[in-house]
Amino acid sequence: MLPKPSKVPPRSEADEPTGKVRQRLIKRYENGVSRYALAREPGHTDQWLRVRFARWGVQIRGRSEAQRIRWAQHSENPAA
């Protein structure tokens, strides 16, 4: 029996962010922007960005760390 063809087209190199975009994504993530929010901007999924971050050596933060970043930013700028 032959395997079913995938409905998802294979990813191409054109799907990879350029160096400048990559650095901007990493910097914004390190500054507290969620993976979900970053991935949605260019129309990708959180999983798409998680795979790229792992490939680029970016440490994926857990919920606790993300919450600490949000609280730190809020206490620095309480009017926001």
mmCIF file of the N, C-alpha and C atoms, coordinates in Angstrom:
data_MODEL
# 
_entry.id   MODEL 
# 
loop_
_atom_site.group_PDB 
_atom_site.id 
_atom_site.type_symbol 
_atom_site.label_atom_id 
_atom_site.label_alt_id 
_atom_site.label_comp_id 
_atom_site.label_asym_id 
_atom_site.label_entity_id 
_atom_site.label_seq_id 
_atom_site.pdbx_PDB_ins_code 
_atom_site.Cartn_x 
_atom_site.Cartn_y 
_atom_site.Cartn_z 
_atom_site.occupancy 
_atom_site.B_iso_or_equiv 
_atom_site.pdbx_formal_charge 
_atom_site.auth_seq_id 
_atom_site.auth_comp_id 
_atom_site.auth_asym_id 
_atom_site.auth_atom_id 
_atom_site.pdbx_PDB_model_num 
ATOM 1   N N  . MET A 1 1  ? 0.847  -1.181 0.000  1.00 0.00 ? 1  MET A N  1 
ATOM 2   C CA . MET A 1 1  ? 0.000  0.000  0.000  1.00 0.00 ? 1  MET A CA 1 
ATOM 3   C C  . MET A 1 1  ? 0.895  1.248  0.000  1.00 0.00 ? 1  MET A C  1 
ATOM 4   N N  . LEU A 1 2  ? 0.578  2.183  -0.837 1.00 0.00 ? 2  LEU A N  1 
ATOM 5   C CA . LEU A 1 2  ? 1.341  3.426  -0.937 1.00 0.00 ? 2  LEU A CA 1 
ATOM 6   C C  . LEU A 1 2  ? 0.916  4.412  0.145  1.00 0.00 ? 2  LEU A C  1 
ATOM 7   N N  . PRO A 1 3  ? 1.856  5.204  0.679  1.00 0.00 ? 3  PRO A N  1 
ATOM 8   C CA . PRO A 1 3  ? 1.481  6.212  1.680  1.00 0.00 ? 3  PRO A CA 1 
ATOM 9   C C  . PRO A 1 3  ? 0.642  7.310  1.045  1.00 0.00 ? 3  PRO A C  1 
ATOM 10  N N  . LYS A 1 4  ? -0.231 7.890  1.850  1.00 0.00 ? 4  LYS A N  1 
ATOM 11  C CA . LYS A 1 4  ? -1.057 9.004  1.387  1.00 0.00 ? 4  LYS A CA 1 
ATOM 12  C C  . LYS A 1 4  ? -0.172 10.220 1.160  1.00 0.00 ? 4  LYS A C  1 
ATOM 13  N N  . PRO A 1 5  ? -0.373 10.930 0.073  1.00 0.00 ? 5  PRO A N  1 
ATOM 14  C CA . PRO A 1 5  ? 0.415  12.150 -0.120 1.00 0.00 ? 5  PRO A CA 1 
ATOM 15  C C  . PRO A 1 5  ? 0.015  13.203 0.903  1.00 0.00 ? 5  PRO A C  1 
ATOM 16  N N  . SER A 1 6  ? 0.981  13.952 1.354  1.00 0.00 ? 6  SER A N  1 
ATOM 17  C CA . SER A 1 6  ? 0.731  15.005 2.332  1.00 0.00 ? 6  SER A CA 1 
ATOM 18  C C  . SER A 1 6  ? 0.024  16.174 1.668  1.00 0.00 ? 6  SER A C  1 
ATOM 19  N N  . LYS A 1 7  ? -0.915 16.768 2.384  1.00 0.00 ? 7  LYS A N  1 
ATOM 20  C CA . LYS A 1 7  ? -1.604 17.955 1.881  1.00 0.00 ? 7  LYS A CA 1 
ATOM 21  C C  . LYS A 1 7  ? -0.793 19.219 2.143  1.00 0.00 ? 7  LYS A C  1 
ATOM 22  N N  . VAL A 1 8  ? 0.224  19.078 2.971  1.00 0.00 ? 8  VAL A N  1 
ATOM 23  C CA . VAL A 1 8  ? 1.068  20.223 3.310  1.00 0.00 ? 8  VAL A CA 1 
ATOM 24  C C  . VAL A 1 8  ? 2.244  20.262 2.340  1.00 0.00 ? 8  VAL A C  1 
ATOM 25  N N  . PRO A 1 9  ? 2.405  21.366 1.612  1.00 0.00 ? 9  PRO A N  1 
ATOM 26  C CA . PRO A 1 9  ? 3.540  21.434 0.692  1.00 0.00 ? 9  PRO A CA 1 
ATOM 27  C C  . PRO A 1 9  ? 4.855  21.490 1.462  1.00 0.00 ? 9  PRO A C  1 
ATOM 28  N N  . PRO A 1 10 ? 5.917  20.938 0.892  1.00 0.00 ? 10 PRO A N  1 
ATOM 29  C CA . PRO A 1 10 ? 7.202  20.985 1.587  1.00 0.00 ? 10 PRO A CA 1 
ATOM 30  C C  . PRO A 1 10 ? 7.670  22.428 1.770  1.00 0.00 ? 10 PRO A C  1 
ATOM 31  N N  . ARG A 1 11 ? 8.343  22.672 2.883  1.00 0.00 ? 11 ARG A N  1 
ATOM 32  C CA . ARG A 1 11 ? 8.870  24.011 3.162  1.00 0.00 ? 11 ARG A CA 1 
ATOM 33  C C  . ARG A 1 11 ? 10.077 24.274 2.271  1.00 0.00 ? 11 ARG A C  1 
ATOM 34  N N  . SER A 1 12 ? 10.207 25.499 1.862  1.00 0.00 ? 12 SER A N  1 
ATOM 35  C CA . SER A 1 12 ? 11.344 25.861 1.022  1.00 0.00 ? 12 SER A CA 1 
ATOM 36  C C  . SER A 1 12 ? 12.275 26.784 1.790  1.00 0.00 ? 12 SER A C  1 
ATOM 37  N N  . GLU A 1 13 ? 13.428 27.007 1.234  1.00 0.00 ? 13 GLU A N  1 
ATOM 38  C CA . GLU A 1 13 ? 14.376 27.935 1.848  1.00 0.00 ? 13 GLU A CA 1 
ATOM 39  C C  . GLU A 1 13 ? 13.799 29.350 1.876  1.00 0.00 ? 13 GLU A C  1 
ATOM 40  N N  . ALA A 1 14 ? 12.896 29.651 0.955  1.00 0.00 ? 14 ALA A N  1 
ATOM 41  C CA . ALA A 1 14 ? 12.281 30.978 0.917  1.00 0.00 ? 14 ALA A CA 1 
ATOM 42  C C  . ALA A 1 14 ? 11.426 31.219 2.162  1.00 0.00 ? 14 ALA A C  1 
ATOM 43  N N  . ASP A 1 15 ? 11.044 30.146 2.855  1.00 0.00 ? 15 ASP A N  1 
ATOM 44  C CA . ASP A 1 15 ? 10.229 30.253 4.053  1.00 0.00 ? 15 ASP A CA 1 
ATOM 45  C C  . ASP A 1 15 ? 11.054 30.659 5.275  1.00 0.00 ? 15 ASP A C  1 
ATOM 46  N N  . GLU A 1 16 ? 12.367 30.598 5.159  1.00 0.00 ? 16 GLU A N  1 
ATOM 47  C CA . GLU A 1 16 ? 13.252 30.948 6.265  1.00 0.00 ? 16 GLU A CA 1 
ATOM 48  C C  . GLU A 1 16 ? 13.449 32.462 6.337  1.00 0.00 ? 16 GLU A C  1 
ATOM 49  N N  . PRO A 1 17 ? 13.329 33.035 7.527  1.00 0.00 ? 17 PRO A N  1 
ATOM 50  C CA . PRO A 1 17 ? 13.557 34.478 7.678  1.00 0.00 ? 17 PRO A CA 1 
ATOM 51  C C  . PRO A 1 17 ? 15.008 34.854 7.374  1.00 0.00 ? 17 PRO A C  1 
ATOM 52  N N  . THR A 1 18 ? 15.186 36.048 6.851  1.00 0.00 ? 18 THR A N  1 
ATOM 53  C CA . THR A 1 18 ? 16.531 36.546 6.578  1.00 0.00 ? 18 THR A CA 1 
ATOM 54  C C  . THR A 1 18 ? 17.235 36.847 7.897  1.00 0.00 ? 18 THR A C  1 
ATOM 55  N N  . GLY A 1 19 ? 18.529 37.067 7.837  1.00 0.00 ? 19 GLY A N  1 
ATOM 56  C CA . GLY A 1 19 ? 19.311 37.341 9.043  1.00 0.00 ? 19 GLY A CA 1 
ATOM 57  C C  . GLY A 1 19 ? 18.791 38.511 9.841  1.00 0.00 ? 19 GLY A C  1 
ATOM 58  N N  . LYS A 1 20 ? 18.408 39.579 9.153  1.00 0.00 ? 20 LYS A N  1 
ATOM 59  C CA . LYS A 1 20 ? 17.911 40.783 9.830  1.00 0.00 ? 20 LYS A CA 1 
ATOM 60  C C  . LYS A 1 20 ? 16.579 40.494 10.536 1.00 0.00 ? 20 LYS A C  1 
ATOM 61  N N  . VAL A 1 21 ? 15.691 39.799 9.844  1.00 0.00 ? 21 VAL A N  1 
ATOM 62  C CA . VAL A 1 21 ? 14.392 39.455 10.419 1.00 0.00 ? 21 VAL A CA 1 
ATOM 63  C C  . VAL A 1 21 ? 14.585 38.478 11.579 1.00 0.00 ? 21 VAL A C  1 
ATOM 64  N N  . ARG A 1 22 ? 15.482 37.526 11.393 1.00 0.00 ? 22 ARG A N  1 
ATOM 65  C CA . ARG A 1 22 ? 15.784 36.547 12.440 1.00 0.00 ? 22 ARG A CA 1 
ATOM 66  C C  . ARG A 1 22 ? 16.251 37.253 13.702 1.00 0.00 ? 22 ARG A C  1 
ATOM 67  N N  . GLN A 1 23 ? 17.179 38.184 13.583 1.00 0.00 ? 23 GLN A N  1 
ATOM 68  C CA . GLN A 1 23 ? 17.693 38.904 14.752 1.00 0.00 ? 23 GLN A CA 1 
ATOM 69  C C  . GLN A 1 23 ? 16.602 39.731 15.418 1.00 0.00 ? 23 GLN A C  1 
ATOM 70  N N  . ARG A 1 24 ? 15.722 40.324 14.624 1.00 0.00 ? 24 ARG A N  1 
ATOM 71  C CA . ARG A 1 24 ? 14.617 41.113 15.186 1.00 0.00 ? 24 ARG A CA 1 
ATOM 72  C C  . ARG A 1 24 ? 13.658 40.209 15.968 1.00 0.00 ? 24 ARG A C  1 
ATOM 73  N N  . LEU A 1 25 ? 13.341 39.034 15.418 1.00 0.00 ? 25 LEU A N  1 
ATOM 74  C CA . LEU A 1 25 ? 12.461 38.088 16.110 1.00 0.00 ? 25 LEU A CA 1 
ATOM 75  C C  . LEU A 1 25 ? 13.069 37.647 17.439 1.00 0.00 ? 25 LEU A C  1 
ATOM 76  N N  . ILE A 1 26 ? 14.353 37.317 17.417 1.00 0.00 ? 26 ILE A N  1 
ATOM 77  C CA . ILE A 1 26 ? 15.032 36.866 18.629 1.00 0.00 ? 26 ILE A CA 1 
ATOM 78  C C  . ILE A 1 26 ? 15.060 37.979 19.672 1.00 0.00 ? 26 ILE A C  1 
ATOM 79  N N  . LYS A 1 27 ? 15.415 39.188 19.259 1.00 0.00 ? 27 LYS A N  1 
ATOM 80  C CA . LYS A 1 27 ? 15.503 40.314 20.197 1.00 0.00 ? 27 LYS A CA 1 
ATOM 81  C C  . LYS A 1 27 ? 14.144 40.603 20.833 1.00 0.00 ? 27 LYS A C  1 
ATOM 82  N N  . ARG A 1 28 ? 13.093 40.611 20.017 1.00 0.00 ? 28 ARG A N  1 
ATOM 83  C CA . ARG A 1 28 ? 11.755 40.880 20.553 1.00 0.00 ? 28 ARG A CA 1 
ATOM 84  C C  . ARG A 1 28 ? 11.311 39.773 21.503 1.00 0.00 ? 28 ARG A C  1 
ATOM 85  N N  . TYR A 1 29 ? 11.645 38.524 21.182 1.00 0.00 ? 29 TYR A N  1 
ATOM 86  C CA . TYR A 1 29 ? 11.301 37.398 22.059 1.00 0.00 ? 29 TYR A CA 1 
ATOM 87  C C  . TYR A 1 29 ? 12.035 37.541 23.392 1.00 0.00 ? 29 TYR A C  1 
ATOM 88  N N  . GLU A 1 30 ? 13.308 37.887 23.338 1.00 0.00 ? 30 GLU A N  1 
ATOM 89  C CA . GLU A 1 30 ? 14.088 38.077 24.561 1.00 0.00 ? 30 GLU A CA 1 
ATOM 90  C C  . GLU A 1 30 ? 13.583 39.253 25.385 1.00 0.00 ? 30 GLU A C  1 
ATOM 91  N N  . ASN A 1 31 ? 12.914 40.209 24.729 1.00 0.00 ? 31 ASN A N  1 
ATOM 92  C CA . ASN A 1 31 ? 12.350 41.367 25.434 1.00 0.00 ? 31 ASN A CA 1 
ATOM 93  C C  . ASN A 1 31 ? 10.939 41.117 25.940 1.00 0.00 ? 31 ASN A C  1 
ATOM 94  N N  . GLY A 1 32 ? 10.439 39.873 25.779 1.00 0.00 ? 32 GLY A N  1 
ATOM 95  C CA . GLY A 1 32 ? 9.167  39.518 26.395 1.00 0.00 ? 32 GLY A CA 1 
ATOM 96  C C  . GLY A 1 32 ? 7.991  39.298 25.477 1.00 0.00 ? 32 GLY A C  1 
ATOM 97  N N  . VAL A 1 33 ? 8.124  39.534 24.183 1.00 0.00 ? 33 VAL A N  1 
ATOM 98  C CA . VAL A 1 33 ? 7.013  39.292 23.264 1.00 0.00 ? 33 VAL A CA 1 
ATOM 99  C C  . VAL A 1 33 ? 6.835  37.782 23.135 1.00 0.00 ? 33 VAL A C  1 
ATOM 100 N N  . SER A 1 34 ? 5.584  37.320 23.143 1.00 0.00 ? 34 SER A N  1 
ATOM 101 C CA . SER A 1 34 ? 5.329  35.877 23.098 1.00 0.00 ? 34 SER A CA 1 
ATOM 102 C C  . SER A 1 34 ? 5.648  35.294 21.728 1.00 0.00 ? 34 SER A C  1 
ATOM 103 N N  . ARG A 1 35 ? 5.962  34.001 21.719 1.00 0.00 ? 35 ARG A N  1 
ATOM 104 C CA . ARG A 1 35 ? 6.185  33.299 20.454 1.00 0.00 ? 35 ARG A CA 1 
ATOM 105 C C  . ARG A 1 35 ? 4.932  33.359 19.610 1.00 0.00 ? 35 ARG A C  1 
ATOM 106 N N  . TYR A 1 36 ? 3.786  33.210 20.246 1.00 0.00 ? 36 TYR A N  1 
ATOM 107 C CA . TYR A 1 36 ? 2.517  33.235 19.526 1.00 0.00 ? 36 TYR A CA 1 
ATOM 108 C C  . TYR A 1 36 ? 2.337  34.560 18.781 1.00 0.00 ? 36 TYR A C  1 
ATOM 109 N N  . ALA A 1 37 ? 2.577  35.662 19.473 1.00 0.00 ? 37 ALA A N  1 
ATOM 110 C CA . ALA A 1 37 ? 2.414  36.983 18.855 1.00 0.00 ? 37 ALA A CA 1 
ATOM 111 C C  . ALA A 1 37 ? 3.427  37.189 17.731 1.00 0.00 ? 37 ALA A C  1 
ATOM 112 N N  . LEU A 1 38 ? 4.665  36.777 17.956 1.00 0.00 ? 38 LEU A N  1 
ATOM 113 C CA . LEU A 1 38 ? 5.699  36.934 16.928 1.00 0.00 ? 38 LEU A CA 1 
ATOM 114 C C  . LEU A 1 38 ? 5.387  36.108 15.687 1.00 0.00 ? 38 LEU A C  1 
ATOM 115 N N  . ALA A 1 39 ? 4.915  34.884 15.893 1.00 0.00 ? 39 ALA A N  1 
ATOM 116 C CA . ALA A 1 39 ? 4.628  33.993 14.761 1.00 0.00 ? 39 ALA A CA 1 
ATOM 117 C C  . ALA A 1 39 ? 3.440  34.481 13.948 1.00 0.00 ? 39 ALA A C  1 
ATOM 118 N N  . ARG A 1 40 ? 2.456  35.072 14.605 1.00 0.00 ? 40 ARG A N  1 
ATOM 119 C CA . ARG A 1 40 ? 1.244  35.520 13.918 1.00 0.00 ? 40 ARG A CA 1 
ATOM 120 C C  . ARG A 1 40 ? 1.497  36.697 12.967 1.00 0.00 ? 40 ARG A C  1 
ATOM 121 N N  . GLU A 1 41 ? 2.472  37.526 13.282 1.00 0.00 ? 41 GLU A N  1 
ATOM 122 C CA . GLU A 1 41 ? 2.745  38.694 12.440 1.00 0.00 ? 41 GLU A CA 1 
ATOM 123 C C  . GLU A 1 41 ? 2.995  38.322 10.979 1.00 0.00 ? 41 GLU A C  1 
ATOM 124 N N  . PRO A 1 42 ? 3.904  37.359 10.703 1.00 0.00 ? 42 PRO A N  1 
ATOM 125 C CA . PRO A 1 42 ? 4.092  36.980 9.299  1.00 0.00 ? 42 PRO A CA 1 
ATOM 126 C C  . PRO A 1 42 ? 3.131  35.886 8.840  1.00 0.00 ? 42 PRO A C  1 
ATOM 127 N N  . GLY A 1 43 ? 2.177  35.494 9.695  1.00 0.00 ? 43 GLY A N  1 
ATOM 128 C CA . GLY A 1 43 ? 1.185  34.506 9.306  1.00 0.00 ? 43 GLY A CA 1 
ATOM 129 C C  . GLY A 1 43 ? 1.609  33.069 9.505  1.00 0.00 ? 43 GLY A C  1 
ATOM 130 N N  . HIS A 1 44 ? 2.453  32.819 10.494 1.00 0.00 ? 44 HIS A N  1 
ATOM 131 C CA . HIS A 1 44 ? 2.898  31.465 10.797 1.00 0.00 ? 44 HIS A CA 1 
ATOM 132 C C  . HIS A 1 44 ? 2.296  31.003 12.117 1.00 0.00 ? 44 HIS A C  1 
ATOM 133 N N  . THR A 1 45 ? 2.650  29.802 12.512 1.00 0.00 ? 45 THR A N  1 
ATOM 134 C CA . THR A 1 45 ? 2.161  29.258 13.779 1.00 0.00 ? 45 THR A CA 1 
ATOM 135 C C  . THR A 1 45 ? 3.247  29.343 14.842 1.00 0.00 ? 45 THR A C  1 
ATOM 136 N N  . ASP A 1 46 ? 2.816  29.171 16.078 1.00 0.00 ? 46 ASP A N  1 
ATOM 137 C CA . ASP A 1 46 ? 3.750  29.138 17.198 1.00 0.00 ? 46 ASP A CA 1 
ATOM 138 C C  . ASP A 1 46 ? 4.754  27.993 17.007 1.00 0.00 ? 46 ASP A C  1 
ATOM 139 N N  . GLN A 1 47 ? 4.273  26.858 16.517 1.00 0.00 ? 47 GLN A N  1 
ATOM 140 C CA . GLN A 1 47 ? 5.156  25.709 16.304 1.00 0.00 ? 47 GLN A CA 1 
ATOM 141 C C  . GLN A 1 47 ? 6.214  26.027 15.249 1.00 0.00 ? 47 GLN A C  1 
ATOM 142 N N  . TRP A 1 48 ? 5.850  26.745 14.203 1.00 0.00 ? 48 TRP A N  1 
ATOM 143 C CA . TRP A 1 48 ? 6.798  27.138 13.155 1.00 0.00 ? 48 TRP A CA 1 
ATOM 144 C C  . TRP A 1 48 ? 7.947  27.934 13.785 1.00 0.00 ? 48 TRP A C  1 
ATOM 145 N N  . LEU A 1 49 ? 7.593  28.889 14.647 1.00 0.00 ? 49 LEU A N  1 
ATOM 146 C CA . LEU A 1 49 ? 8.620  29.723 15.275 1.00 0.00 ? 49 LEU A CA 1 
ATOM 147 C C  . LEU A 1 49 ? 9.418  28.934 16.312 1.00 0.00 ? 49 LEU A C  1 
ATOM 148 N N  . ARG A 1 50 ? 8.770  28.036 17.020 1.00 0.00 ? 50 ARG A N  1 
ATOM 149 C CA . ARG A 1 50 ? 9.476  27.218 18.012 1.00 0.00 ? 50 ARG A CA 1 
ATOM 150 C C  . ARG A 1 50 ? 10.564 26.377 17.341 1.00 0.00 ? 50 ARG A C  1 
ATOM 151 N N  . VAL A 1 51 ? 10.247 25.807 16.191 1.00 0.00 ? 51 VAL A N  1 
ATOM 152 C CA . VAL A 1 51 ? 11.232 25.002 15.447 1.00 0.00 ? 51 VAL A CA 1 
ATOM 153 C C  . VAL A 1 51 ? 12.410 25.875 15.025 1.00 0.00 ? 51 VAL A C  1 
ATOM 154 N N  . ARG A 1 52 ? 12.136 27.077 14.517 1.00 0.00 ? 52 ARG A N  1 
ATOM 155 C CA . ARG A 1 52 ? 13.219 27.979 14.098 1.00 0.00 ? 52 ARG A CA 1 
ATOM 156 C C  . ARG A 1 52 ? 14.061 28.403 15.288 1.00 0.00 ? 52 ARG A C  1 
ATOM 157 N N  . PHE A 1 53 ? 13.415 28.750 16.405 1.00 0.00 ? 53 PHE A N  1 
ATOM 158 C CA . PHE A 1 53 ? 14.177 29.148 17.585 1.00 0.00 ? 53 PHE A CA 1 
ATOM 159 C C  . PHE A 1 53 ? 15.089 28.012 18.036 1.00 0.00 ? 53 PHE A C  1 
ATOM 160 N N  . ALA A 1 54 ? 14.592 26.793 18.031 1.00 0.00 ? 54 ALA A N  1 
ATOM 161 C CA . ALA A 1 54 ? 15.423 25.648 18.414 1.00 0.00 ? 54 ALA A CA 1 
ATOM 162 C C  . ALA A 1 54 ? 16.599 25.508 17.451 1.00 0.00 ? 54 ALA A C  1 
ATOM 163 N N  . ARG A 1 55 ? 16.349 25.685 16.176 1.00 0.00 ? 55 ARG A N  1 
ATOM 164 C CA . ARG A 1 55 ? 17.398 25.587 15.160 1.00 0.00 ? 55 ARG A CA 1 
ATOM 165 C C  . ARG A 1 55 ? 18.436 26.685 15.347 1.00 0.00 ? 55 ARG A C  1 
ATOM 166 N N  . TRP A 1 56 ? 17.997 27.867 15.764 1.00 0.00 ? 56 TRP A N  1 
ATOM 167 C CA . TRP A 1 56 ? 18.899 29.017 15.927 1.00 0.00 ? 56 TRP A CA 1 
ATOM 168 C C  . TRP A 1 56 ? 19.558 29.050 17.298 1.00 0.00 ? 56 TRP A C  1 
ATOM 169 N N  . GLY A 1 57 ? 19.212 28.116 18.173 1.00 0.00 ? 57 GLY A N  1 
ATOM 170 C CA . GLY A 1 57 ? 19.831 28.063 19.490 1.00 0.00 ? 57 GLY A CA 1 
ATOM 171 C C  . GLY A 1 57 ? 19.217 29.008 20.513 1.00 0.00 ? 57 GLY A C  1 
ATOM 172 N N  . VAL A 1 58 ? 17.999 29.456 20.284 1.00 0.00 ? 58 VAL A N  1 
ATOM 173 C CA . VAL A 1 58 ? 17.328 30.353 21.225 1.00 0.00 ? 58 VAL A CA 1 
ATOM 174 C C  . VAL A 1 58 ? 16.719 29.519 22.343 1.00 0.00 ? 58 VAL A C  1 
ATOM 175 N N  . GLN A 1 59 ? 16.967 29.921 23.574 1.00 0.00 ? 59 GLN A N  1 
ATOM 176 C CA . GLN A 1 59 ? 16.403 29.224 24.738 1.00 0.00 ? 59 GLN A CA 1 
ATOM 177 C C  . GLN A 1 59 ? 14.914 29.533 24.812 1.00 0.00 ? 59 GLN A C  1 
ATOM 178 N N  . ILE A 1 60 ? 14.088 28.492 24.734 1.00 0.00 ? 60 ILE A N  1 
ATOM 179 C CA . ILE A 1 60 ? 12.639 28.670 24.816 1.00 0.00 ? 60 ILE A CA 1 
ATOM 180 C C  . ILE A 1 60 ? 12.269 28.831 26.290 1.00 0.00 ? 60 ILE A C  1 
ATOM 181 N N  . ARG A 1 61 ? 11.541 29.894 26.602 1.00 0.00 ? 61 ARG A N  1 
ATOM 182 C CA . ARG A 1 61 ? 11.178 30.134 27.993 1.00 0.00 ? 61 ARG A CA 1 
ATOM 183 C C  . ARG A 1 61 ? 9.863  29.432 28.329 1.00 0.00 ? 61 ARG A C  1 
ATOM 184 N N  . GLY A 1 62 ? 9.738  29.110 29.590 1.00 0.00 ? 62 GLY A N  1 
ATOM 185 C CA . GLY A 1 62 ? 8.516  28.493 30.086 1.00 0.00 ? 62 GLY A CA 1 
ATOM 186 C C  . GLY A 1 62 ? 7.522  29.557 30.519 1.00 0.00 ? 62 GLY A C  1 
ATOM 187 N N  . ARG A 1 63 ? 6.373  29.114 30.985 1.00 0.00 ? 63 ARG A N  1 
ATOM 188 C CA . ARG A 1 63 ? 5.331  30.052 31.404 1.00 0.00 ? 63 ARG A CA 1 
ATOM 189 C C  . ARG A 1 63 ? 5.778  30.918 32.579 1.00 0.00 ? 63 ARG A C  1 
ATOM 190 N N  . SER A 1 64 ? 6.487  30.321 33.519 1.00 0.00 ? 64 SER A N  1 
ATOM 191 C CA . SER A 1 64 ? 6.922  31.078 34.695 1.00 0.00 ? 64 SER A CA 1 
ATOM 192 C C  . SER A 1 64 ? 7.849  32.222 34.305 1.00 0.00 ? 64 SER A C  1 
ATOM 193 N N  . GLU A 1 65 ? 8.787  31.932 33.434 1.00 0.00 ? 65 GLU A N  1 
ATOM 194 C CA . GLU A 1 65 ? 9.717  32.967 33.005 1.00 0.00 ? 65 GLU A CA 1 
ATOM 195 C C  . GLU A 1 65 ? 9.001  34.065 32.218 1.00 0.00 ? 65 GLU A C  1 
ATOM 196 N N  . ALA A 1 66 ? 8.070  33.668 31.370 1.00 0.00 ? 66 ALA A N  1 
ATOM 197 C CA . ALA A 1 66 ? 7.302  34.648 30.601 1.00 0.00 ? 66 ALA A CA 1 
ATOM 198 C C  . ALA A 1 66 ? 6.508  35.558 31.538 1.00 0.00 ? 66 ALA A C  1 
ATOM 199 N N  . GLN A 1 67 ? 5.924  34.963 32.571 1.00 0.00 ? 67 GLN A N  1 
ATOM 200 C CA . GLN A 1 67 ? 5.163  35.753 33.540 1.00 0.00 ? 67 GLN A CA 1 
ATOM 201 C C  . GLN A 1 67 ? 6.071  36.721 34.301 1.00 0.00 ? 67 GLN A C  1 
ATOM 202 N N  . ARG A 1 68 ? 7.270  36.270 34.678 1.00 0.00 ? 68 ARG A N  1 
ATOM 203 C CA . ARG A 1 68 ? 8.227  37.158 35.365 1.00 0.00 ? 68 ARG A CA 1 
ATOM 204 C C  . ARG A 1 68 ? 8.589  38.356 34.494 1.00 0.00 ? 68 ARG A C  1 
ATOM 205 N N  . ILE A 1 69 ? 8.791  38.112 33.204 1.00 0.00 ? 69 ILE A N  1 
ATOM 206 C CA . ILE A 1 69 ? 9.120  39.210 32.285 1.00 0.00 ? 69 ILE A CA 1 
ATOM 207 C C  . ILE A 1 69 ? 7.971  40.208 32.230 1.00 0.00 ? 69 ILE A C  1 
ATOM 208 N N  . ARG A 1 70 ? 6.731  39.697 32.124 1.00 0.00 ? 70 ARG A N  1 
ATOM 209 C CA . ARG A 1 70 ? 5.566  40.596 32.069 1.00 0.00 ? 70 ARG A CA 1 
ATOM 210 C C  . ARG A 1 70 ? 5.446  41.427 33.337 1.00 0.00 ? 70 ARG A C  1 
ATOM 211 N N  . TRP A 1 71 ? 5.637  40.795 34.496 1.00 0.00 ? 71 TRP A N  1 
ATOM 212 C CA . TRP A 1 71 ? 5.543  41.531 35.751 1.00 0.00 ? 71 TRP A CA 1 
ATOM 213 C C  . TRP A 1 71 ? 6.643  42.565 35.876 1.00 0.00 ? 71 TRP A C  1 
ATOM 214 N N  . ALA A 1 72 ? 7.855  42.219 35.452 1.00 0.00 ? 72 ALA A N  1 
ATOM 215 C CA . ALA A 1 72 ? 8.970  43.166 35.515 1.00 0.00 ? 72 ALA A CA 1 
ATOM 216 C C  . ALA A 1 72 ? 8.699  44.372 34.625 1.00 0.00 ? 72 ALA A C  1 
ATOM 217 N N  . GLN A 1 73 ? 8.177  44.121 33.431 1.00 0.00 ? 73 GLN A N  1 
ATOM 218 C CA . GLN A 1 73 ? 7.875  45.233 32.525 1.00 0.00 ? 73 GLN A CA 1 
ATOM 219 C C  . GLN A 1 73 ? 6.747  46.091 33.080 1.00 0.00 ? 73 GLN A C  1 
ATOM 220 N N  . HIS A 1 74 ? 5.765  45.465 33.701 1.00 0.00 ? 74 HIS A N  1 
ATOM 221 C CA . HIS A 1 74 ? 4.649  46.211 34.267 1.00 0.00 ? 74 HIS A CA 1 
ATOM 222 C C  . HIS A 1 74 ? 5.102  47.078 35.435 1.00 0.00 ? 74 HIS A C  1 
ATOM 223 N N  . SER A 1 75 ? 5.990  46.556 36.267 1.00 0.00 ? 75 SER A N  1 
ATOM 224 C CA . SER A 1 75 ? 6.450  47.334 37.425 1.00 0.00 ? 75 SER A CA 1 
ATOM 225 C C  . SER A 1 75 ? 7.376  48.479 37.000 1.00 0.00 ? 75 SER A C  1 
ATOM 226 N N  . GLU A 1 76 ? 8.067  48.310 35.862 1.00 0.00 ? 76 GLU A N  1 
ATOM 227 C CA . GLU A 1 76 ? 8.914  49.390 35.345 1.00 0.00 ? 76 GLU A CA 1 
ATOM 228 C C  . GLU A 1 76 ? 8.069  50.516 34.757 1.00 0.00 ? 76 GLU A C  1 
ATOM 229 N N  . ASN A 1 77 ? 6.915  50.179 34.201 1.00 0.00 ? 77 ASN A N  1 
ATOM 230 C CA . ASN A 1 77 ? 6.060  51.149 33.535 1.00 0.00 ? 77 ASN A CA 1 
ATOM 231 C C  . ASN A 1 77 ? 4.605  50.901 33.956 1.00 0.00 ? 77 ASN A C  1 
ATOM 232 N N  . PRO A 1 78 ? 4.230  51.279 35.197 1.00 0.00 ? 78 PRO A N  1 
ATOM 233 C CA . PRO A 1 78 ? 2.897  50.964 35.707 1.00 0.00 ? 78 PRO A CA 1 
ATOM 234 C C  . PRO A 1 78 ? 1.753  51.667 34.973 1.00 0.00 ? 78 PRO A C  1 
ATOM 235 N N  . ALA A 1 79 ? 2.046  52.740 34.245 1.00 0.00 ? 79 ALA A N  1 
ATOM 236 C CA . ALA A 1 79 ? 0.983  53.461 33.536 1.00 0.00 ? 79 ALA A CA 1 
ATOM 237 C C  . ALA A 1 79 ? 0.556  52.741 32.261 1.00 0.00 ? 79 ALA A C  1 
ATOM 238 N N  . ALA A 1 80 ? 1.326  51.779 31.784 1.00 0.00 ? 80 ALA A N  1 
ATOM 239 C CA . ALA A 1 80 ? 1.000  51.086 30.524 1.00 0.00 ? 80 ALA A CA 1 
ATOM 240 C C  . ALA A 1 80 ? -0.087 50.077 30.689 1.00 0.00 ? 80 ALA A C  1 
# 
